[in-house]
Amino acid sequence: MEDRVGFREIRREGTDVVLNGRPIYLRGISVHEDDDKRGKVNSEEDLNRRFAHAKELGCNFIRLAHYPHHEAAAKKADELGIMLWEEVPVYWAIDFLNEGTKRDADNQLRELIRRDRNRASVIIWSVGNENPDSDPRFDFMKGLADTCKELDPTRLTSAACLVSHDKLAIADRLAEVIDIIGINEYYGWYLPDYEELITVGENSKPDRPVVITETGADAVIPAHGGLESGKFSEAYMAEVYTRQIEILEKLDYVKGISPWILYDFRAERRQNKWQKGWNRKGLIAQDKETKKAGFHIMAEFYHRKAAEEDS
């Protein structure tokens, strides 16, 4: 039996993410295993297209949200030199007091790490996404972070943490026990004041790298029956991404972004005139061909960041 392997060192130093001795900016995108025609079933064609679009976007990493993706994704990432954020499905309404739930989560994490810990592409193990801070939740997720270090001390740990909009700060104790603080923020879409992003940083003073694990806006392109302006239009998406980039570039502790999301995907809870059972935040429409305005704006930003690192 043969396999293709590589070697990579990843660590954090203060608010820097350091790859093979050099600070890097994580230029990413979040992805789901979802297809308009095939559902949750993967195919080599779809996987190749996913990575090709990520490369075209200028990504150096992909966030595999919110569950372990097929092992073929890690193999493909190894071959293409794309780094990966891998995650277990600990999100939203988890019963943190249930010992069976805790064992299940720990087992899924252990299986994922044992499967992919020899993949050079994997740089981050994520223990969850968008859970309100509480004592049971902290104990549950700290236990998962400890499991990561027990099985693989060479990788970084993270989770998508919550920002307190009352305190305008990263008010999440989990941020103290993981290596990279992930933040899901939708200023410009769910929240109006972009400047609050700056205030959050000033109030939090993070001592470790922050990655914006989700941001974005829904858009239906005019050719597919969308609006020319206003919410759910390409123009609005373009405005959100332009303003996000302007703000985030000012925050020196933010060391990466993975916008939500590469392709439009089905989400039954999203029911209105424009979504119709779909999350329309994809940088590419559900046909996986038509690129929206946000794609080109992020591509320009990512390619510029890559050129700055190479200079």
N, C-alpha and C positions, 0 to 999 in steps of 0.2 A: 504494500500500500504506500502511496506517495501523497504528500501534501506540500503546499507552498507556504513557506513561513517567512517572517521578517522580524526585525527587532526595533524597538522604539522605547525611549524613556520619557515619561511624562511626570511632572511634579508641579507643585505650586510654590512660589516664593513671594510672600506678602500678597499683593493683589495681582501678581503676574501668573499666567499659565506658561510653563516652560517646557518646550519640546526639544529633546536632544540638546539641551543646554542653551536654547534660544527662546526668548519670550515670543509668544504668538498671539494672534487675535483669531478667535474661533468664528469662522465665517460659515454659518450653518443654515440648515433648513429642517423643519420637523416633517416627518412623513408617517402616514398610516399605511397598513396593508389593506387596500380597498380599491375596487375597480367597478366602474359602471356596469360592465357586462359580466365579469367573473365573480363579483362579490369579494369575499375575503380570501379566495384561492389565489396563490401566487403562481406566476409563470416566469420562465427565464426572460421572455420578451419584456414583461412588465418590469422586472427587476433591472434589466439592462437600461430600459428607458428612464427609470427612476434615477439611476446613478448618472446617466448621460445628462439629464436635465440639471442635476445637482452640480456637475462639473461645469456645464454651460453657465450656470448661475454664479460660479466662482467660489463654490463651497470647498472648504477643507474638512468639514465635519457634517454629520447628519445625526439628528436626534430621532432615534427609533422609538416613537411614542405609541401607546402608553403601556406596552406589554412586550414580552420577548418576541422579536420577529424571527422569521425562518432563518436557520443557520446559514443558508445560502447568501443572505445579505452580508454577514460578516466575512465570508469567503470572498465575495465580490469586492467588498471594501478593502480587504487585504491586497487584492490584485491591483486595485486602482489607486491605492494610497490615500483613501478617504478615511478620516477618523470617525469613530462612532461613540455616541452616548446611548447606552443600553439601559432599559428600564423595566421594572416590574409593576403590575397593575394595582398599585396602592393609591387610589385616588377617590376623592369625594366621600361618599357615605360608607366608609369602612367601619366595621364594628371593632374598634380598637381594644375593647375589653374581652373579646371572645378569644380564648386560647386556641381554638381550632383555626380561626382566621389568622392568628399570629403564626401558627405552625405552617399553614398553607403559604403565606407570604414568604416566610423564611425558606421553605422548601423550593419555591419557584426561583428565589434569588440564588440559592445554592446551585440549583440545576443550571441556571443561566451562566453563572460564573465558571462552573466546572466545564461547561460546554465551550465557552469562548475566551477563557483566560489566556490561552496561548495564541489568540488572534492579535496581531500587532495593531490592527485597526481600532480595537476597543481602548478608549482612554478614560471613560467615565462610567461608573456604575451608579444608576439613579435609583433611590429607594422609594420614590413616590412623587405625586403631583397634586397640588392644590388641596391640602388638608388643613383645616383650621387648627391652630395650636391649642392643645389641652394636655393635661398630665398623662392620660392614657395614650394619646397619640404620640407624645414625645417619647415615652418609654418604648412603645411599639417600634417607631421609626429609628430611634437611636439603636435599638437592638439590631435592626437591619443594617444600619451603617457599620456597626461592630462586626457583623457577619462578613461584610465586604472586606474589611481589613484583616479579618481572621483568614479568609480564603485567598485573598489577593491584596497584599499591602502595596503592590507596585502601581495600582491604578488609583485615580481620584474618585471621590464619592460626591454625590450631589443629590438634589431634589428640587422640584419647583416649589418654592416657598411662597407664602402669602405676605402681602404688604398690608399693614394696618392703615386704612384710609382715614381713621380718626386721628391717629398719631402721626400720619404721613411718615412712616418709617418701616423698615424691615423688622417687624415685631414677631419674630419666629425663633424660638429657642433652638430649633433644629439647625439653624444657620451656624450655631456655635460648635457643632460636632461633625459637620461635613466640610469637604475641601473647597467646593465651589457652590456659591449661593445662586440657585436658579430663581428667576422672578418671571412670573406671567403677568404682563401688564398690557392693557389695551387703551392707553391714552389716545384720544382721537376717535375711539369707537364707542366703548362703554363709558369712558370717563372723558370729560371735555378739556381739562386743563393740562396741557403738555408740561407746563412749567413745574407742576407738582413732582415730576420725575427728578428734577434738580433738588427740590426740597427733601424728597425721600432720601437721597444720597447724603445731603448735608446733615439730616437728623440721624442717619444710621451710622455713618462713618465706617463702612465695612472694612475689616482687616484682611479680607481674602477676596479672590476674584468673584465678580458677579457676571453671570451670563443671562441675558434676556431670553428666557426659554420659550416665551410666546409673546407675540405682538402682531397686529395686523388689522384688517378690515374686510368685511364682506363686499364683494363686487360681482355684478352680473354684466358681462360685456354687452354693448349695444347690439352687436351682431346676433346675440343670443336672446334679444328681447329686453335688454337692460336699459337703464336710464343714462342720460347724457350728463347729468349732474346730481348732486345731493347724495345722501346715504344710499348704499348699495350700487353706486356707480363707479366706473373705473377712475373717473376724475377724483372722486372722494378717496378711493384707495391710494391714488398717487399722492394726494395731499398728506394722508396719514403717514405713508412711508417717508416722504420727504421731510416732514417735521420730526418724525422719530429719529431719523439719521442725524439731523441737525442737533437735537438734544443729546442723544446718546454719545456722540463724538466729544461732547464737553465733559463727560463723566469718565475720568481716567481709571476708575476701578472696574468699569464695564469692559470685560475682555472677550466678549462674544455675543452673538445673536443667533437665534434659530426661529425665524418667523413662523407663525402658524398660518398656512401650511403649504406644502408643495402643490397638491391637487385638491380641488373641491372633492368633498366626500359626503356620503350619505349620513344624515343625522336626523332621526325621526322627530326629535324634540324641537327641531328648527322648522316651524310652520308659520310662514307668512307669504305674502304675495311674491316675494323675491327668492326666498330660500326653498320653499316647497319640499321640505324633507331633506335638504342638503345644507351643509355648512359651506358657504361660498367664499371662505377666506383663502382659498387656494390661489397661489401666484399663477397657477395654470388652471384652466377650466376643467370640467369633469371629463371632457373628451381627451384629456392628457396631451393635447396638441396646442391649443390656443393660449398663448401667453398674455397675461393681463399687464396693465401698466406697472403694477408693483414689481413684477418680475424684472423688468428692464431697469427700474430705479435701484433695486437691490443689487442687480448684476453690476451696474456701474460702480456702486459703492464697494462691493466685494473685490472687484478687479483693481480698483484704486488702492484698497488696503493691502492687497497681495503685492502690488508694485512697490508700495512703501516698505514692506517687510524685506523685499528683495534688493532694495537700493542700499 
